[in-house]
């Protein structure tokens, strides 16, 4: 079985060292490149084509969110995890707009980070518990007047459009799968979507998804 190839980007060498040692203990994951700045991370991504990029936000020359944006412009299928101590809503908002697949806090347990790498490599999206709580109306309210969707309905619609399953959305938002389906149904009625594909198209049209 091929290993998951990872790029690490953090301006602190000791952090990269710790993460690299942690990942080296996993038989199915391999660190193929390490960067100390955003520009270096982008260059190394192009050279190594990793399966997953793990980026800190605070880095020299280009921050992690902007680096993620450059990588996604270069490779729309890239899988990117932001690993940071920053909990500001604006960073999360800009990261989601850039197309990141995960936003993990640096105080996350080692096993959870490894699990996040595996999930993202397999096409899933992963957020720390604190970050899941940040997925609120603070960054989706501007869209509400267009369709009278509630903030939760917008969250569910956004996560559906980004490829998450009902079970995954339930986990991200800490609600039951039945509640997810209820929000999906209500959102579809409000935007007059006949099916999930129509709902996804609505989300893309209204910039609720990286599309």
Secondary structure, 3 states (H helix, E strand, C coil): CCCEEEEEECCCHHHHHHHHHHHHCCCCEEEEEEECEHHHHHHHHHHHCCCEEEECCCCECCCHHHHHHHHHHHCCCCCEEEEECCCCHHHHHHHHHHCCCEEEECCCCHHHHHHHHHHHHCCCCEECHHHHHHCCHHHCHHHHHHHCCCHHHHHHHHHHHCCCCHHHHHHHHCCCHHHHHHHHHHHHHHCCCCCHHHHHHHHHHCCCCCC
